[in-house]
């Protein structure tokens, strides 16, 4: 049994899906040439003044409402002073004493139960630029300011998590909600959703937290879990050896699987926060909040409960179908056209996901529409095509962005063979030619029945009506 209680709090940086930056009109597009998306404001030129992007405030309110926060009626931007080459102004515009959201929470699933994690605050801020260290530069580093001034929400939790598993569960739930809200793409590889973790240990029952270390900028669930687990062990070894943990900021080294010192941990007074004189306080009236509240989508937890009650699907099916809001919308639209939830769910999870995952596209860009999928399922239900043929038709629908499966079936002559005389003749020929296998079947080798079904399907290119084939075979070989 571990002698210490693990204490974890997370600070999540969530990049917002605005077209332009938080204080200027520059594009937020990812992947443009270095310093392409820049102007005097986001590169900190003297005399250039910031103008707040209203969409950022909308998104912050939306995030706060979805996580049970109080939306403050007056919030203030502050200057957070520190000096890095990727921060051209020498300060970051953030919020400090008066953030836009306070005192929220998020419920996570832990070991079969539910645990509530407090959210201390959500505040708006700008991102910094990025240092680039190309191998060809001979030791010279460059700065790319495309990311400077891109809008972020920083979501700060209470130190309520007690294991790396809880931290990951919190992160996953938070990311899912933010993506559902449509305020971020949640792309962790591109840094749109990344977190810092504050970790400390204390003896069980001790009244005060231990000294914490901060792990910076982790951008995958796996790395968060590995880094926290490593850091817990590191701090425990120090404490068991009679030492004292140093308050500092550390980096996670993925290759070596260790955390490494980065710098001494700053306190708020080190940043010399003060209200930004170039930006007015953000005053939010009740009608603004009410309008955003009215437009909130159904959130993941509520959607999962409704799916279970309305469609009778398994927990595993619901987990997949509600993982993304667009996926859930696709499913419900398809069920609207073909009101049989289980076949719709099966085709989305088995076929549609296979294609879009191979092409690495989102379901919004899938060429097959919910109505197209429903038409295909209707053909199967009507006996016009078999399930095997339906997969061929589905592949062509996807490749050609054609949502008329009936036309494709007619063009290719893929309609199901349901002519009893034609199928009976075929079955009789097979039985006559394979008397040894008939004997094996009648002797108890039941798998031989599948052999005959397979042979009929092979000879008809998968177009034989499987129900009729089964019935004919039972009549012939018993």
Number of C-alpha atoms within 10 A of each C-alpha: 3 8 11 17 18 23 21 25 23 23 23 24 25 26 25 28 22 19 14 20 30 29 22 20 18 20 17 23 16 10 9 11 9 15 15 14 22 22 16 13 21 30 21 19 12 9 8 14 15 18 15 16 17 12 18 23 18 16 23 23 25 23 24 25 18 21 22 16 23 16 24 17 16 13 21 21 27 25 21 23 18 14 13 13 15 20 23 19 20 15 19 24 25 22 24 21 13 19 22 27 26 21 18 22 19 19 17 21 13 13 9 6 8 11 16 14 20 21 25 17 24 29 26 28 27 22 25 25 22 17 15 14 13 11 9 7 10 8 9 10 12 15 16 19 24 28 23 27 28 27 26 26 25 22 23 23 24 18 20 18 23 16 18 23 18 20 23 20 18 23 22 13 17 23 21 21 25 22 20 22 21 17 22 22 19 23 16 16 10 13 16 17 26 25 24 21 26 21 27 25 24 18 15 11 8 10 8 9 15 19 16 21 24 26 25 19 19 22 20 17 19 11 16 25 18 17 22 26 16 17 22 21 12 14 21 22 13 13 16 10 9 9 11 13 18 14 16 18 21 23 18 23 12 12 6 8 12 17 20 15 14 14 12 13 15 11 8 10 9 11 15 13 21 15 19 17 10 12 16 13 16 18 12 16 11 10 9 11 16 10 11 14 14 8 10 15 15 15 17 21 15 9 16 20 12 14 22 14 10 10 16 13 16 11 13 8 16 20 14 15 22 21 15 18 22 15 18 20 16 20 20 20 16 24 21 14 16 19 14 14 18 15 14 20 23 12 18 21 14 10 14 19 19 13 17 17 11 8 10 10 12 13 20 13 9 16 16 21 20 22 18 22 24 24 19 24 23 17 19 17 12 9 17 21 27 22 20 13 19 22 15 13 23 22 15 15 21 18 12 11 14 17 22 16 22 18 12 18 20 10 10 9 10 20 22 22 19 18 11 14 9 11 19 17 11 17 21 14 11 17 16 10 11 11 12 11 16 21 13 14 18 14 9 9 12 12 10 16 19 12 13 20 17 15 15 22 17 12 11 15 13 22 23 25 23 20 11 16 22 17 12 19 18 11 9 13 14 11
